[in-house]
């Protein structure tokens, strides 16, 4: 759950099946082929915003452990789209 929303965007969380991303030199890399329960955090900055933003999430994992997760994000200005030449 988003407990402290970002000031310059919308953020949401969705449950999703994901592949782990363990480094290839790790014995855990064999798990990268498996789908596991995961969370996807969607962050969509307000149009025209660039700069620093933050979001805080509250998570209860499958083992019953409670976690407060704080993320600080640096949002770059959007690339400008130029009209196509005829």
N, C-alpha and C positions, 0 to 999 in steps of 0.2 A: 504494500500500500504506500502511496506517496504521502508522506507526513508533512513535509515542507516543500510546497511546489516551487518550481523555478519562477523568478520574477519576470523573465522576458520570454516565456514560451508556454507551451502546453506539454505535459508529460503524462504518460500512461504506462501501465504494466499489463502484459498479457502472458499467460502460461503457454508454453510451446515445447515441443520435442526438439532437442538440439543435439548436435554432435560435440563431445568434449574437444578441447584444443590443446592437449598435452604436447610438449615439445617432442620431436621425433627421437631424441636421444634418451627420453624417459621410458622406463618400463610401462608406464601408464598409457603410452601412445597407442597401444593395441585397443584401448577403449575408445579412441577417436572414431572408430567405425560404428559404434553403437549409438542409438538414440536414447537420450535420457531426458527426464523432466527438467525444464529450465524456465527462466523468466526472460522476457524481452522487454527492455525499457525503451519506449518511444519518446523521443524528444524532438519537438518541432518549434524552432525559434519564431518569435513574432517577426513578421515581414519587415525587412530593413534593419533588424537588430544585428549588431556584432559587438563582441566584447565578452566579459566573463559572466557566467551564470552558474547556478548551483541547484541541486535537488537532493532531498533527503528521503530515503526509503526505509520502511520498517518491514523486516522479513522474519518469518517463522519457518525454519527449514524442516525437511522431512524427519529429522531426528528430534524435533521439538526445541531446537536452540533458537533463541531470539537474537536478531542482529539489527543494528541501526547502521545503514550505509549512507555515507555522504559523498556526493560526487560534485566536483568543481569542473566546469566545462569552459573551454575557450571557443567561442563561435567566430568564425572568419566571415568577412563580408562575402555575399553571394557573387559569383562570377557574373559579369555583365554579358548578356547575349546580344550579339550584333546582328543586324538584319542581313539576310543572304544577298549577295550581289547578283544582279540579273545576268 
